[in-house]
Amino acid sequence: MPKVITFFNIQNEYFVCKICTKKLRKPKDTSHSGITYHLKSTHPNEYEETQKAKRLLKLIKNEKGQQSIQSAFFQRFSEDFSQWACVDTVPFMAVKKDGF
């Protein structure tokens, strides 16, 4: 899955676009907004690839989260049901000797 940074090489104080070889000065902080803007405005197809990858990753993470929630729910339900079936219903299953 491509990230914006995969379309650039790093040379000293510059990011160099692998597609058009344009040099962009690296910011003092770790921001990638400059290279993101370059990719979005100059190479929209490649930028769209990164966005599709981002959406897919988000979807996968969300599905995994849903699965773990469902798994935890069924685990807890199973434990509670077992407790009820084995312990809480015992008086209903007991039979008195005198028939009452």
DRENDO-1510 file (C-alpha; in Angstrom, 1 decimal, always signed):
<recs>
REC; n; res; u; v; w
REC; 1; MET; +0.0; +0.0; +0.0 .
REC; 2; PRO; +1.7; +3.2; -1.1 .
REC; 3; LYS; +2.1; +6.1; +1.2 .
REC; 4; VAL; +2.9; +9.6; -0.1 .
REC; 5; ILE; +6.5; +9.3; +1.0 .
REC; 6; THR; +7.1; +6.3; -1.3 .
REC; 7; PHE; +6.9; +8.6; -4.3 .
REC; 8; PHE; +9.9; +10.6; -3.1 .
REC; 9; ASN; +13.7; +10.1; -2.5 .
REC; 10; ILE; +15.4; +11.9; +0.3 .
REC; 11; GLN; +18.6; +13.8; -0.7 .
REC; 12; ASN; +20.2; +15.9; +2.0 .
REC; 13; GLU; +17.7; +18.7; +2.8 .
REC; 14; TYR; +15.3; +17.8; +0.0 .
REC; 15; PHE; +12.5; +15.4; -1.0 .
REC; 16; VAL; +12.9; +14.6; -4.7 .
REC; 17; CYS; +9.9; +13.4; -6.6 .
REC; 18; LYS; +10.5; +10.0; -8.2 .
REC; 19; ILE; +8.0; +10.9; -11.0 .
REC; 20; CYS; +9.0; +14.4; -12.1 .
REC; 21; THR; +12.3; +14.9; -10.2 .
REC; 22; LYS; +11.1; +18.1; -8.6 .
REC; 23; LYS; +13.0; +19.0; -5.4 .
REC; 24; LEU; +11.1; +20.1; -2.4 .
REC; 25; ARG; +12.9; +21.4; +0.7 .
REC; 26; LYS; +12.4; +19.2; +3.8 .
REC; 27; PRO; +10.6; +21.1; +6.5 .
REC; 28; LYS; +12.2; +21.6; +9.9 .
REC; 29; ASP; +9.4; +19.6; +11.6 .
REC; 30; THR; +8.4; +16.1; +10.4 .
REC; 31; SER; +5.4; +17.4; +8.3 .
REC; 32; HIS; +4.7; +15.8; +4.9 .
REC; 33; SER; +2.2; +18.4; +3.9 .
REC; 34; GLY; +4.5; +19.8; +1.2 .
REC; 35; ILE; +5.0; +16.5; -0.6 .
REC; 36; THR; +1.4; +15.6; -0.1 .
REC; 37; TYR; +0.3; +18.8; -1.8 .
REC; 38; HIS; +2.8; +18.2; -4.6 .
REC; 39; LEU; +1.5; +14.7; -5.2 .
REC; 40; LYS; -2.1; +15.8; -5.0 .
REC; 41; SER; -1.7; +18.8; -7.4 .
REC; 42; THR; +0.9; +17.4; -9.8 .
REC; 43; HIS; +0.3; +13.7; -9.8 .
REC; 44; PRO; -3.4; +13.1; -9.0 .
REC; 45; ASN; -3.5; +9.4; -10.0 .
REC; 46; GLU; -0.7; +8.5; -7.7 .
REC; 47; TYR; -2.2; +10.6; -4.9 .
REC; 48; GLU; -5.5; +8.7; -5.4 .
REC; 49; GLU; -3.6; +5.4; -5.0 .
REC; 50; THR; -2.5; +6.6; -1.5 .
REC; 51; GLN; -6.0; +7.6; -0.6 .
REC; 52; LYS; -7.4; +4.2; -1.7 .
REC; 53; ALA; -4.8; +2.5; +0.4 .
REC; 54; LYS; -5.6; +4.7; +3.4 .
REC; 55; ARG; -9.3; +4.0; +3.1 .
REC; 56; LEU; -8.7; +0.2; +2.7 .
REC; 57; LEU; -6.5; +0.2; +5.8 .
REC; 58; LYS; -9.1; +2.1; +7.8 .
REC; 59; LEU; -11.8; -0.4; +6.7 .
REC; 60; ILE; -9.6; -3.4; +7.7 .
REC; 61; LYS; -8.9; -1.9; +11.1 .
REC; 62; ASN; -12.6; -1.2; +11.6 .
REC; 63; GLU; -13.6; -4.7; +10.7 .
REC; 64; LYS; -11.0; -6.2; +13.0 .
REC; 65; GLY; -12.4; -3.9; +15.8 .
REC; 66; GLN; -15.9; -5.1; +15.1 .
REC; 67; GLN; -14.7; -8.7; +15.1 .
REC; 68; SER; -13.1; -8.3; +18.5 .
REC; 69; ILE; -16.2; -6.6; +19.9 .
REC; 70; GLN; -18.4; -9.5; +18.7 .
REC; 71; SER; -15.9; -12.0; +20.0 .
REC; 72; ALA; -15.8; -10.4; +23.4 .
REC; 73; PHE; -19.7; -10.3; +23.5 .
REC; 74; PHE; -20.1; -13.9; +22.6 .
REC; 75; GLN; -17.4; -15.0; +25.0 .
REC; 76; ARG; -19.1; -13.1; +27.8 .
REC; 77; PHE; -22.6; -14.4; +26.8 .
REC; 78; SER; -21.2; -18.0; +26.7 .
REC; 79; GLU; -19.8; -17.6; +30.2 .
REC; 80; ASP; -23.0; -16.1; +31.6 .
REC; 81; PHE; -25.2; -18.7; +29.9 .
REC; 82; SER; -23.0; -21.5; +31.3 .
REC; 83; GLN; -23.3; -20.0; +34.8 .
REC; 84; TRP; -27.0; -19.8; +34.5 .
REC; 85; ALA; -27.5; -23.2; +33.0 .
REC; 86; CYS; -25.2; -25.0; +35.5 .
REC; 87; VAL; -25.9; -23.1; +38.7 .
REC; 88; ASP; -29.0; -20.9; +38.6 .
REC; 89; THR; -31.4; -23.6; +37.3 .
REC; 90; VAL; -30.4; -26.3; +39.8 .
REC; 91; PRO; -33.5; -25.6; +42.1 .
REC; 92; PHE; -35.8; -26.2; +39.1 .
REC; 93; MET; -34.2; -29.6; +38.4 .
REC; 94; ALA; -34.3; -30.8; +42.1 .
REC; 95; VAL; -37.2; -33.1; +42.9 .
REC; 96; LYS; -38.5; -33.4; +46.5 .
REC; 97; LYS; -39.0; -36.9; +47.9 .
REC; 98; ASP; -42.6; -36.2; +49.0 .
REC; 99; GLY; -43.7; -35.2; +45.4 .
REC; 100; PHE; -44.1; -31.5; +46.1 .
</recs>
